[in-house]
Amino acid sequence: MRLGIYGAAEEVTGSLYLLEHDGRRILIDCGIFQGQDEDKKNSEPFPFDASTIDAALLTHAHLDHSGRIPLLVKRGFRGKIYATTPTLELCEILWRDSARLMQEEAEWKTRKNKRKGLPPVSPLFTEEEVDKALEFFAPLSYDDIFEIVPEIKVRFRDAGHILGSSIIEVWIGKESVKLVFSGDLGQQITVLDRNPAVINDADYVIIESTYGDRNHKSLDDTRNEFASIIEESLRDRSKILIPTFVVDRVQRLLYELTLLQEKGILSGDIPIYFDSPMGVKTTRVYRKYSSLLSSEVQDRLLKNLDPFSPRGLKEVITPQESKKINDVSFAIVLAGSGMANGGRIVHHLKHNLWNPRSHLIFVGYQAEGTLGRRIIDGARFVKVAGEEVAVKCKAHTIGGFSAHGGQDDLLAWASNFKTNPVFLVTHGERKASNFLARELKKIGFEALVPQKGYEMLLDRGRPTVERKIEALAERPFKDLQGIVKDMDILLASLSDVLEGVEVAEDMEALLLSAKVLLEVANQRVATKMEVAQSETKDNYPSSTF
């Protein structure tokens, strides 16, 4: 059997795995890329023929795991899409919203191109592809084993990450070689969601590493930190902006604001604007499937207390209603997107980043290349909706509300395995993945950090890297990219071999020479990019207000 790793390798977005056995081909996740070069990455051809895929398994609804399924359908996929029922319902909401936004952006870019005599732009996918994808939905329950194609059985287990999220167990072939895909794992001490399911046997475990190199603060410390920031923000009597992911994070924030009101820290007279029509829809799904949530939430529901409705909550649906928030000087605003790379939060940042009395609270991971990441990294000026805006507001980061487990959570989950599986560490930036791999080795496991494009032959022993796929035929400069990919493999291998080893002088000279050559090549590419960027303007669609 073969496992192809085509996304979320040494990065956090674009999750995509392909399992092949005896002529059968199964995808696990098919997510969009977010951050740097996202448009280019998302529109590239898949490294396989979509029409040959027998089925797709989704760990959960977040777009970095599910967001390219409609594109897969557009390119010929006609298999079943297996996931839990809440995941499939959330996918429909997220995909429809994505299709609408991409259509608006394509229309804006087409108008811009027309003035330049350039061809029209098409969206990545449309609502028609979303409708088609919905026809292939096949809901599965937690904890039951299903044979999805001959000799491939699966079981979905609760991942504790968001509503409906799953760890997926896969048994392959007559020998039942077992793979476990962690998906995104929640923390061991949860608030909205249940604890991640305990699994103790596998031959291979594909484990996420978003926070593989660090831990979150404890629940009590996180809540105290949030309360302290809210109290400081209230004293400034200005806008408090919270970019939120509309699945799980916004529901968690609504719950935490409810708790602050019950403690008397936050007055019910202060308006809380829930500026996300999609977030309103996903919250309804959370209420619908509340029986799958944590005991803490269940306890409140038994007392007829809505965990997602703090006093003063105002659901904002239309763009006109959102614009009117500009006229309010003192309020809490929850708006997507969570990485501030689009959505209505962009509008609010444009009007408030420059204000020293405003507060901006990040409550989730910010991928490289996103607006949120640039602000966190200390940018003094950022371009927002086509305008350069000074960053003078007070920016805060709270990691403890993350739906991802920290390093200790990941190691605690991994330590349940008793069969000495090989861990393939993915879904993390290079530093985080390598760090988690080293920690897994310390507790006795074999751990590898595959790169994007790795294809591995799997049996009950050590995996064999069969080959690293060539750059895709439709990519420009495919030979250069192939060379860089080969160099990546060599550098990773050197890094592992040289760790803790004294290097001879001639080897050091060779490596320094190679470093100089890479710096020259990098500078030439950077120069070309600067020239290209200077010829275009960074504007936003007219629908952004």
TORSE-997929 format. One line per field, with one value per residue (C-alpha): residue number from 0; residue in three letters; x, y, z. Coordinates in nm, 3 decimals. Example, Ala and Ser with C-alpha at 12.3 -4.5 7.8 and 13.67 -1.06 7.14 Angstrom:
REM residues 2
resi <- 0, 1;
resn <- ALA, SER;
xx <- 1.230, 1.367;
yy <- -0.450, -0.106;
zz <- 0.780, 0.714;
***
This chain:
REM residues 545
resi <- 0, 1, 2, 3, 4, 5, 6, 7, 8, 9, 10, 11, 12, 13, 14, 15, 16, 17, 18, 19, 20, 21, 22, 23, 24, 25, 26, 27, 28, 29, 30, 31, 32, 33, 34, 35, 36, 37, 38, 39, 40, 41, 42, 43, 44, 45, 46, 47, 48, 49, 50, 51, 52, 53, 54, 55, 56, 57, 58, 59, 60, 61, 62, 63, 64, 65, 66, 67, 68, 69, 70, 71, 72, 73, 74, 75, 76, 77, 78, 79, 80, 81, 82, 83, 84, 85, 86, 87, 88, 89, 90, 91, 92, 93, 94, 95, 96, 97, 98, 99, 100, 101, 102, 103, 104, 105, 106, 107, 108, 109, 110, 111, 112, 113, 114, 115, 116, 117, 118, 119, 120, 121, 122, 123, 124, 125, 126, 127, 128, 129, 130, 131, 132, 133, 134, 135, 136, 137, 138, 139, 140, 141, 142, 143, 144, 145, 146, 147, 148, 149, 150, 151, 152, 153, 154, 155, 156, 157, 158, 159, 160, 161, 162, 163, 164, 165, 166, 167, 168, 169, 170, 171, 172, 173, 174, 175, 176, 177, 178, 179, 180, 181, 182, 183, 184, 185, 186, 187, 188, 189, 190, 191, 192, 193, 194, 195, 196, 197, 198, 199, 200, 201, 202, 203, 204, 205, 206, 207, 208, 209, 210, 211, 212, 213, 214, 215, 216, 217, 218, 219, 220, 221, 222, 223, 224, 225, 226, 227, 228, 229, 230, 231, 232, 233, 234, 235, 236, 237, 238, 239, 240, 241, 242, 243, 244, 245, 246, 247, 248, 249, 250, 251, 252, 253, 254, 255, 256, 257, 258, 259, 260, 261, 262, 263, 264, 265, 266, 267, 268, 269, 270, 271, 272, 273, 274, 275, 276, 277, 278, 279, 280, 281, 282, 283, 284, 285, 286, 287, 288, 289, 290, 291, 292, 293, 294, 295, 296, 297, 298, 299, 300, 301, 302, 303, 304, 305, 306, 307, 308, 309, 310, 311, 312, 313, 314, 315, 316, 317, 318, 319, 320, 321, 322, 323, 324, 325, 326, 327, 328, 329, 330, 331, 332, 333, 334, 335, 336, 337, 338, 339, 340, 341, 342, 343, 344, 345, 346, 347, 348, 349, 350, 351, 352, 353, 354, 355, 356, 357, 358, 359, 360, 361, 362, 363, 364, 365, 366, 367, 368, 369, 370, 371, 372, 373, 374, 375, 376, 377, 378, 379, 380, 381, 382, 383, 384, 385, 386, 387, 388, 389, 390, 391, 392, 393, 394, 395, 396, 397, 398, 399, 400, 401, 402, 403, 404, 405, 406, 407, 408, 409, 410, 411, 412, 413, 414, 415, 416, 417, 418, 419, 420, 421, 422, 423, 424, 425, 426, 427, 428, 429, 430, 431, 432, 433, 434, 435, 436, 437, 438, 439, 440, 441, 442, 443, 444, 445, 446, 447, 448, 449, 450, 451, 452, 453, 454, 455, 456, 457, 458, 459, 460, 461, 462, 463, 464, 465, 466, 467, 468, 469, 470, 471, 472, 473, 474, 475, 476, 477, 478, 479, 480, 481, 482, 483, 484, 485, 486, 487, 488, 489, 490, 491, 492, 493, 494, 495, 496, 497, 498, 499, 500, 501, 502, 503, 504, 505, 506, 507, 508, 509, 510, 511, 512, 513, 514, 515, 516, 517, 518, 519, 520, 521, 522, 523, 524, 525, 526, 527, 528, 529, 530, 531, 532, 533, 534, 535, 536, 537, 538, 539, 540, 541, 542, 543, 544;
resn <- MET, ARG, LEU, GLY, ILE, TYR, GLY, ALA, ALA, GLU, GLU, VAL, THR, GLY, SER, LEU, TYR, LEU, LEU, GLU, HIS, ASP, GLY, ARG, ARG, ILE, LEU, ILE, ASP, CYS, GLY, ILE, PHE, GLN, GLY, GLN, ASP, GLU, ASP, LYS, LYS, ASN, SER, GLU, PRO, PHE, PRO, PHE, ASP, ALA, SER, THR, ILE, ASP, ALA, ALA, LEU, LEU, THR, HIS, ALA, HIS, LEU, ASP, HIS, SER, GLY, ARG, ILE, PRO, LEU, LEU, VAL, LYS, ARG, GLY, PHE, ARG, GLY, LYS, ILE, TYR, ALA, THR, THR, PRO, THR, LEU, GLU, LEU, CYS, GLU, ILE, LEU, TRP, ARG, ASP, SER, ALA, ARG, LEU, MET, GLN, GLU, GLU, ALA, GLU, TRP, LYS, THR, ARG, LYS, ASN, LYS, ARG, LYS, GLY, LEU, PRO, PRO, VAL, SER, PRO, LEU, PHE, THR, GLU, GLU, GLU, VAL, ASP, LYS, ALA, LEU, GLU, PHE, PHE, ALA, PRO, LEU, SER, TYR, ASP, ASP, ILE, PHE, GLU, ILE, VAL, PRO, GLU, ILE, LYS, VAL, ARG, PHE, ARG, ASP, ALA, GLY, HIS, ILE, LEU, GLY, SER, SER, ILE, ILE, GLU, VAL, TRP, ILE, GLY, LYS, GLU, SER, VAL, LYS, LEU, VAL, PHE, SER, GLY, ASP, LEU, GLY, GLN, GLN, ILE, THR, VAL, LEU, ASP, ARG, ASN, PRO, ALA, VAL, ILE, ASN, ASP, ALA, ASP, TYR, VAL, ILE, ILE, GLU, SER, THR, TYR, GLY, ASP, ARG, ASN, HIS, LYS, SER, LEU, ASP, ASP, THR, ARG, ASN, GLU, PHE, ALA, SER, ILE, ILE, GLU, GLU, SER, LEU, ARG, ASP, ARG, SER, LYS, ILE, LEU, ILE, PRO, THR, PHE, VAL, VAL, ASP, ARG, VAL, GLN, ARG, LEU, LEU, TYR, GLU, LEU, THR, LEU, LEU, GLN, GLU, LYS, GLY, ILE, LEU, SER, GLY, ASP, ILE, PRO, ILE, TYR, PHE, ASP, SER, PRO, MET, GLY, VAL, LYS, THR, THR, ARG, VAL, TYR, ARG, LYS, TYR, SER, SER, LEU, LEU, SER, SER, GLU, VAL, GLN, ASP, ARG, LEU, LEU, LYS, ASN, LEU, ASP, PRO, PHE, SER, PRO, ARG, GLY, LEU, LYS, GLU, VAL, ILE, THR, PRO, GLN, GLU, SER, LYS, LYS, ILE, ASN, ASP, VAL, SER, PHE, ALA, ILE, VAL, LEU, ALA, GLY, SER, GLY, MET, ALA, ASN, GLY, GLY, ARG, ILE, VAL, HIS, HIS, LEU, LYS, HIS, ASN, LEU, TRP, ASN, PRO, ARG, SER, HIS, LEU, ILE, PHE, VAL, GLY, TYR, GLN, ALA, GLU, GLY, THR, LEU, GLY, ARG, ARG, ILE, ILE, ASP, GLY, ALA, ARG, PHE, VAL, LYS, VAL, ALA, GLY, GLU, GLU, VAL, ALA, VAL, LYS, CYS, LYS, ALA, HIS, THR, ILE, GLY, GLY, PHE, SER, ALA, HIS, GLY, GLY, GLN, ASP, ASP, LEU, LEU, ALA, TRP, ALA, SER, ASN, PHE, LYS, THR, ASN, PRO, VAL, PHE, LEU, VAL, THR, HIS, GLY, GLU, ARG, LYS, ALA, SER, ASN, PHE, LEU, ALA, ARG, GLU, LEU, LYS, LYS, ILE, GLY, PHE, GLU, ALA, LEU, VAL, PRO, GLN, LYS, GLY, TYR, GLU, MET, LEU, LEU, ASP, ARG, GLY, ARG, PRO, THR, VAL, GLU, ARG, LYS, ILE, GLU, ALA, LEU, ALA, GLU, ARG, PRO, PHE, LYS, ASP, LEU, GLN, GLY, ILE, VAL, LYS, ASP, MET, ASP, ILE, LEU, LEU, ALA, SER, LEU, SER, ASP, VAL, LEU, GLU, GLY, VAL, GLU, VAL, ALA, GLU, ASP, MET, GLU, ALA, LEU, LEU, LEU, SER, ALA, LYS, VAL, LEU, LEU, GLU, VAL, ALA, ASN, GLN, ARG, VAL, ALA, THR, LYS, MET, GLU, VAL, ALA, GLN, SER, GLU, THR, LYS, ASP, ASN, TYR, PRO, SER, SER, THR, PHE;
xx <- 0.000, 0.111, 0.050, 0.093, 0.131, 0.031, -0.052, -0.012, 0.349, 0.583, 0.285, -0.054, -0.299, -0.394, -0.438, -0.439, -0.345, -0.395, -0.409, -0.369, -0.420, -0.502, -0.628, -0.839, -0.769, -0.896, -0.844, -0.818, -0.906, -0.882, -0.826, -0.749, -0.417, -0.425, -0.162, 0.131, 0.067, -0.274, -0.437, -0.157, -0.143, -0.520, -0.556, -0.272, -0.364, -0.406, -0.116, -0.367, -0.666, -0.971, -1.197, -0.998, -1.064, -1.307, -1.393, -1.295, -1.281, -1.305, -1.163, -1.363, -1.521, -1.252, -1.164, -0.797, -0.923, -1.237, -1.231, -1.115, -1.371, -1.596, -1.289, -1.226, -1.583, -1.527, -1.228, -1.411, -1.450, -1.768, -1.705, -1.862, -1.766, -1.761, -1.775, -1.988, -2.326, -2.229, -1.917, -2.120, -2.371, -2.092, -1.917, -2.223, -2.230, -1.858, -1.844, -2.143, -1.991, -1.654, -1.819, -1.999, -1.682, -1.477, -1.743, -1.740, -1.360, -1.352, -1.601, -1.393, -1.070, -1.244, -1.352, -0.997, -0.848, -1.091, -0.953, -0.604, -0.705, -0.650, -0.869, -1.153, -1.096, -1.294, -1.353, -1.191, -1.537, -1.899, -2.220, -2.295, -1.993, -2.103, -2.448, -2.290, -2.060, -2.357, -2.499, -2.200, -2.233, -2.236, -2.270, -2.105, -2.152, -1.876, -1.721, -1.873, -1.653, -1.751, -1.605, -1.605, -1.447, -1.330, -1.041, -1.050, -1.237, -1.265, -1.382, -1.441, -1.354, -1.412, -1.107, -1.227, -1.129, -1.460, -1.815, -1.811, -1.431, -1.277, -0.969, -0.992, -0.878, -0.813, -0.755, -0.609, -0.576, -0.608, -0.329, -0.521, -0.229, -0.367, -0.323, -0.457, -0.508, -0.529, -0.689, -0.672, -0.665, -0.828, -0.678, -0.689, -0.884, -1.169, -1.451, -1.694, -1.584, -1.523, -1.177, -0.998, -1.068, -0.801, -0.655, -0.382, -0.299, -0.171, 0.110, 0.130, -0.001, -0.026, -0.026, -0.078, 0.181, 0.029, 0.153, 0.414, 0.682, 0.489, 0.212, -0.095, -0.159, -0.385, -0.760, -0.762, -0.466, -0.624, -0.953, -0.772, -0.569, -0.884, -1.061, -0.760, -0.749, -1.123, -1.100, -0.811, -1.001, -1.317, -1.123, -1.025, -1.394, -1.327, -1.372, -1.261, -1.208, -1.182, -1.115, -1.285, -1.306, -1.677, -1.667, -1.589, -1.386, -1.673, -1.895, -1.620, -1.589, -1.963, -1.950, -1.650, -1.818, -2.125, -1.906, -1.748, -2.097, -2.190, -1.876, -1.963, -1.651, -1.846, -2.166, -2.467, -2.513, -2.204, -2.307, -2.152, -2.176, -2.171, -2.084, -2.093, -2.397, -2.204, -2.115, -2.482, -2.559, -2.281, -2.394, -2.737, -2.565, -2.385, -2.719, -2.870, -2.597, -2.533, -2.551, -2.206, -2.053, -1.880, -2.032, -1.975, -2.204, -2.452, -2.483, -2.581, -2.831, -2.999, -3.051, -3.206, -2.905, -2.796, -2.413, -2.390, -2.610, -2.443, -2.654, -2.623, -2.557, -2.655, -2.644, -2.534, -2.649, -2.648, -2.352, -2.554, -2.591, -2.219, -2.134, -2.345, -2.106, -1.866, -2.095, -2.062, -1.763, -1.764, -1.841, -1.707, -1.700, -1.664, -1.612, -1.449, -1.208, -0.995, -0.666, -0.791, -0.723, -1.074, -1.430, -1.591, -1.309, -1.107, -1.354, -1.337, -0.956, -0.942, -1.146, -0.978, -0.617, -0.490, -0.667, -0.436, -0.742, -0.875, -0.791, -0.736, -0.748, -0.625, -0.761, -0.631, -0.340, -0.222, -0.066, 0.239, 0.149, -0.183, -0.269, -0.308, 0.043, 0.193, 0.026, 0.139, 0.494, 0.498, 0.427, 0.388, 0.191, -0.027, -0.234, -0.603, -0.871, -0.630, -0.515, -0.201, -0.304, -0.085, -0.103, -0.139, -0.408, -0.320, -0.282, -0.315, -0.273, -0.445, -0.338, -0.529, -0.863, -0.719, -0.912, -0.572, -0.387, -0.051, 0.267, 0.186, -0.166, -0.027, 0.230, -0.032, -0.256, 0.038, 0.153, -0.165, -0.031, 0.109, 0.209, 0.512, 0.370, 0.570, 0.457, 0.444, 0.441, 0.245, 0.021, 0.274, 0.538, 0.881, 1.007, 0.695, 0.692, 1.061, 1.030, 0.735, 0.918, 1.216, 0.986, 0.814, 1.155, 1.239, 0.942, 1.043, 0.859, 0.994, 0.894, 0.945, 0.867, 0.764, 0.768, 0.490, 0.495, 0.635, 0.495, 0.557, 0.527, 0.381, 0.390, 0.422, 0.784, 0.948, 0.792, 0.990, 0.999, 0.940, 0.984, 0.908, 0.666, 0.796, 0.667, 0.328, 0.316, 0.118, 0.351, 0.583, 0.958, 0.891, 1.258, 1.372, 1.104, 1.206, 1.567, 1.456, 1.245, 1.541, 1.755, 1.490, 1.526, 1.906, 1.898, 1.651, 1.870, 2.185, 2.012, 1.924, 2.271, 2.469, 2.273, 2.522, 2.810, 3.138, 3.186, 3.521, 3.663, 3.625, 3.257, 3.201, 3.358, 3.130, 2.819, 2.920, 2.976, 2.633, 2.481, 2.636, 2.499, 2.151, 2.161, 2.247, 1.966, 1.721, 1.815, 1.761, 1.415, 1.327, 1.430, 1.209, 0.917, 0.962, 0.955, 0.641, 0.466, 0.547, 0.350, 0.027, -0.170, -0.299, -0.668, -0.980, -1.308, -1.568, -1.783, -1.538, -1.658;
yy <- 0.000, 0.355, 0.679, 1.012, 1.327, 1.622, 1.897, 2.019, 1.902, 2.151, 2.388, 2.401, 2.426, 2.227, 1.887, 1.614, 1.244, 0.968, 0.600, 0.344, -0.031, -0.301, -0.048, 0.143, 0.511, 0.687, 1.053, 1.165, 1.536, 1.779, 2.124, 2.468, 2.643, 2.967, 3.238, 3.295, 3.206, 3.061, 3.138, 2.970, 2.665, 2.613, 2.632, 2.392, 2.052, 1.770, 1.520, 1.253, 1.212, 1.319, 1.084, 0.781, 0.848, 0.596, 0.786, 1.081, 1.076, 1.410, 1.450, 1.769, 2.070, 2.338, 2.463, 2.370, 2.009, 2.015, 2.329, 2.183, 1.902, 2.106, 2.161, 1.786, 1.738, 2.003, 1.802, 1.472, 1.314, 1.107, 0.896, 0.902, 1.170, 1.010, 1.213, 1.258, 1.424, 1.751, 1.771, 1.738, 2.004, 2.244, 2.174, 2.282, 2.616, 2.680, 2.571, 2.785, 3.090, 3.021, 2.984, 3.316, 3.501, 3.349, 3.443, 3.804, 3.817, 3.664, 3.923, 4.204, 4.069, 4.023, 4.388, 4.491, 4.265, 4.394, 4.745, 4.604, 4.391, 4.070, 3.757, 3.703, 3.522, 3.217, 3.120, 2.806, 2.651, 2.767, 2.684, 2.439, 2.230, 2.265, 2.134, 1.842, 1.762, 1.750, 1.461, 1.247, 1.296, 0.970, 1.030, 0.787, 0.758, 0.761, 0.433, 0.195, 0.013, 0.046, -0.118, 0.169, -0.033, -0.395, -0.455, -0.100, -0.046, 0.277, 0.396, 0.758, 0.852, 1.185, 1.412, 1.674, 1.953, 2.095, 1.965, 1.645, 1.630, 1.286, 1.076, 0.820, 0.460, 0.276, -0.099, -0.200, -0.536, -0.893, -0.834, -0.535, -0.294, -0.011, 0.363, 0.629, 0.984, 1.216, 1.501, 1.805, 1.701, 1.896, 1.960, 1.698, 1.936, 2.061, 2.312, 2.283, 1.951, 1.605, 1.468, 1.311, 0.939, 0.705, 0.468, 0.223, 0.021, 0.112, 0.042, 0.406, 0.727, 1.046, 1.308, 1.684, 1.921, 2.270, 2.340, 2.065, 2.296, 2.471, 2.443, 2.649, 2.808, 2.616, 2.669, 2.879, 3.088, 3.137, 3.253, 3.487, 3.627, 3.684, 3.850, 4.076, 4.184, 4.249, 4.458, 4.661, 4.706, 4.819, 5.092, 5.239, 5.246, 5.179, 4.895, 4.546, 4.345, 3.966, 3.792, 3.454, 3.126, 3.067, 2.700, 2.637, 2.947, 3.192, 2.956, 2.929, 3.308, 3.355, 3.108, 3.277, 3.619, 3.467, 3.348, 3.695, 3.844, 3.591, 3.687, 4.056, 4.140, 4.228, 4.431, 4.311, 4.670, 4.658, 4.556, 4.240, 4.235, 3.889, 4.011, 3.687, 3.543, 3.219, 3.216, 3.250, 2.946, 2.735, 2.822, 2.681, 2.355, 2.354, 2.388, 2.114, 1.864, 1.982, 1.621, 1.571, 1.853, 1.844, 1.768, 2.134, 2.243, 1.962, 2.083, 2.432, 2.300, 2.093, 2.419, 2.582, 2.812, 2.886, 2.873, 3.082, 3.385, 3.643, 3.945, 4.232, 3.997, 4.144, 3.916, 4.116, 3.975, 4.238, 4.448, 4.760, 4.647, 4.578, 4.926, 5.082, 4.938, 5.215, 5.462, 5.278, 5.393, 5.127, 4.762, 4.409, 4.289, 3.922, 3.881, 3.640, 3.549, 3.414, 3.499, 3.844, 3.750, 3.825, 3.855, 4.135, 4.168, 4.336, 4.624, 4.667, 4.655, 4.925, 5.155, 5.073, 4.955, 5.314, 5.395, 5.358, 5.305, 5.010, 4.652, 4.355, 4.006, 3.707, 3.380, 3.130, 3.023, 3.277, 3.114, 3.259, 3.521, 3.621, 3.970, 3.838, 3.693, 4.021, 4.212, 3.957, 3.974, 4.347, 4.519, 4.893, 4.940, 4.691, 4.710, 4.663, 4.680, 4.855, 5.116, 5.130, 5.158, 5.224, 4.957, 5.156, 4.957, 4.727, 4.374, 4.067, 3.695, 3.425, 3.075, 2.886, 2.912, 2.713, 2.406, 2.243, 2.054, 2.187, 1.981, 1.804, 1.726, 1.570, 1.364, 1.251, 1.128, 0.960, 0.785, 0.575, 0.365, 0.032, -0.122, 0.101, 0.258, 0.479, 0.842, 1.060, 1.419, 1.658, 1.967, 2.197, 2.447, 2.288, 2.391, 2.260, 1.928, 1.861, 1.948, 1.712, 1.435, 1.470, 1.456, 1.144, 0.980, 1.065, 0.859, 0.563, 0.604, 0.621, 0.954, 1.100, 1.446, 1.397, 1.681, 1.774, 1.535, 1.234, 0.900, 0.613, 0.239, 0.104, -0.239, -0.354, -0.242, 0.093, 0.301, 0.338, 0.673, 0.547, 0.882, 1.247, 1.349, 1.564, 1.917, 1.907, 1.947, 2.270, 2.448, 2.715, 2.663, 2.299, 2.196, 2.464, 2.366, 2.003, 2.096, 2.289, 1.995, 1.757, 2.001, 2.004, 1.628, 1.649, 1.931, 1.744, 1.434, 1.633, 1.801, 1.462, 1.313, 1.615, 1.669, 1.639, 1.535, 1.725, 1.838, 1.821, 2.145, 2.037, 1.954, 2.292, 2.466, 2.276, 2.368, 2.734, 2.746, 2.594, 2.848, 3.138, 3.001, 2.963, 3.320, 3.447, 3.243, 3.359, 3.723, 3.692, 3.539, 3.806, 4.079, 3.933, 3.913, 4.277, 4.384, 4.179, 4.311, 4.672, 4.631, 4.545, 4.709, 4.525, 4.612, 4.441, 4.357, 4.633, 4.422, 4.499, 4.805;
zz <- 0.000, -0.060, 0.131, -0.053, 0.155, -0.061, 0.188, 0.546, 0.549, 0.717, 0.713, 0.882, 0.592, 0.283, 0.447, 0.179, 0.198, -0.059, 0.038, -0.241, -0.207, -0.461, -0.717, -0.463, -0.391, -0.077, 0.013, 0.372, 0.381, 0.091, 0.239, 0.106, 0.159, 0.357, 0.377, 0.142, -0.226, -0.135, -0.471, -0.664, -0.438, -0.438, -0.815, -0.897, -1.041, -0.794, -0.806, -0.909, -1.139, -0.933, -1.127, -1.003, -0.633, -0.483, -0.163, 0.056, 0.437, 0.620, 0.969, 1.023, 0.854, 0.884, 0.536, 0.564, 0.581, 0.364, 0.151, -0.183, -0.198, -0.434, -0.656, -0.647, -0.772, -1.039, -1.161, -1.184, -0.839, -0.809, -0.499, -0.154, 0.101, 0.446, 0.768, 1.079, 1.029, 1.208, 0.990, 0.671, 0.783, 0.875, 0.544, 0.350, 0.536, 0.492, 0.127, 0.023, 0.188, 0.021, -0.319, -0.273, -0.169, -0.451, -0.705, -0.581, -0.594, -0.943, -1.069, -0.918, -1.071, -1.408, -1.409, -1.322, -1.591, -1.854, -1.810, -1.872, -2.168, -1.968, -1.971, -1.719, -1.389, -1.277, -0.914, -0.776, -0.761, -0.768, -0.584, -0.863, -0.757, -0.394, -0.485, -0.669, -0.376, -0.138, -0.345, -0.248, 0.130, 0.328, 0.705, 0.947, 1.321, 1.580, 1.696, 1.439, 1.185, 0.817, 0.507, 0.259, -0.025, -0.034, 0.212, 0.353, 0.678, 0.877, 1.215, 1.318, 1.677, 1.853, 1.817, 2.067, 1.827, 1.702, 1.675, 1.469, 1.442, 1.407, 1.447, 1.165, 1.209, 0.881, 0.838, 0.502, 0.328, 0.446, 0.699, 0.839, 0.849, 1.061, 1.009, 1.243, 1.115, 1.414, 1.221, 1.448, 1.813, 2.093, 2.433, 2.707, 2.931, 2.714, 2.754, 2.462, 2.318, 2.458, 2.525, 2.227, 2.205, 2.340, 2.080, 2.174, 1.864, 1.517, 1.274, 1.161, 1.317, 1.112, 1.386, 1.367, 1.518, 1.500, 1.852, 1.859, 1.999, 2.275, 2.530, 2.600, 2.935, 3.171, 3.151, 3.469, 3.354, 3.010, 3.159, 3.398, 3.107, 2.900, 3.194, 3.251, 2.885, 2.878, 3.197, 3.050, 2.725, 2.903, 3.082, 2.743, 2.643, 2.278, 2.029, 2.127, 1.807, 1.816, 1.482, 1.512, 1.328, 1.282, 1.378, 1.745, 1.827, 1.807, 2.008, 2.269, 2.286, 2.328, 2.615, 2.780, 2.753, 2.919, 3.208, 3.245, 3.274, 3.541, 3.736, 3.708, 3.508, 3.193, 3.208, 3.013, 2.893, 2.670, 2.318, 2.176, 1.796, 1.640, 1.291, 1.093, 0.916, 0.870, 1.239, 1.328, 1.112, 1.260, 1.613, 1.526, 1.427, 1.764, 1.940, 1.723, 1.812, 2.167, 2.290, 2.136, 2.340, 2.680, 3.019, 3.115, 2.831, 2.906, 3.264, 3.152, 2.899, 3.171, 3.362, 3.052, 3.011, 2.655, 2.655, 2.338, 2.422, 2.648, 2.737, 2.491, 2.199, 1.863, 1.559, 1.253, 0.920, 0.644, 0.523, 0.607, 0.969, 0.982, 0.854, 1.129, 1.389, 1.276, 1.451, 1.785, 1.986, 2.260, 2.190, 2.155, 1.793, 1.699, 1.324, 1.081, 0.955, 1.236, 1.062, 0.957, 0.596, 0.472, 0.589, 0.785, 1.037, 0.760, 0.754, 1.131, 1.132, 0.866, 1.090, 1.423, 1.387, 1.393, 1.723, 2.029, 2.251, 2.050, 2.141, 1.910, 2.059, 1.857, 1.991, 1.735, 1.518, 1.258, 0.950, 0.779, 0.520, 0.680, 0.800, 1.154, 1.149, 1.025, 1.307, 1.568, 1.430, 1.502, 1.170, 1.223, 0.901, 0.714, 0.399, 0.474, 0.205, -0.031, 0.223, 0.433, 0.797, 1.101, 1.371, 1.691, 1.872, 2.161, 2.019, 2.241, 2.174, 2.377, 2.279, 2.546, 2.364, 2.076, 1.967, 1.905, 2.173, 2.287, 2.291, 2.619, 2.494, 2.175, 2.367, 2.619, 2.335, 2.158, 2.475, 2.475, 2.186, 2.306, 1.971, 1.892, 1.576, 1.343, 1.379, 1.068, 1.197, 0.974, 0.992, 1.155, 1.058, 1.020, 1.364, 1.540, 1.349, 1.408, 1.776, 1.826, 1.639, 1.875, 2.178, 2.043, 2.000, 2.363, 2.482, 2.268, 1.936, 1.584, 1.430, 1.083, 0.943, 0.579, 0.331, 0.092, -0.201, -0.017, -0.129, 0.112, 0.076, 0.399, 0.556, 0.915, 0.926, 0.860, 0.582, 0.261, 0.085, -0.268, -0.437, -0.402, -0.675, -0.955, -0.991, -1.160, -1.535, -1.529, -1.289, -1.430, -1.376, -1.299, -1.327, -1.083, -0.835, -0.866, -0.787, -0.479, -0.364, -0.400, -0.201, 0.072, 0.106, 0.122, 0.380, 0.600, 0.581, 0.662, 0.956, 1.108, 1.051, 1.173, 1.496, 1.780, 1.547, 1.522, 1.160, 0.979, 0.838, 0.473, 0.533, 0.696, 0.395, 0.157, 0.353, 0.377, 0.000, -0.060, 0.179, -0.016, -0.345, -0.193, -0.065, -0.414, -0.571, -0.306, -0.361, -0.736, -0.685, -0.428, -0.673, -0.945, -0.702, -0.599, -0.964, -1.029, -0.719, -0.805, -1.127, -0.943, -0.665, -0.362, -0.375, -0.242, -0.413, -0.416, -0.183, 0.102, 0.290;
***
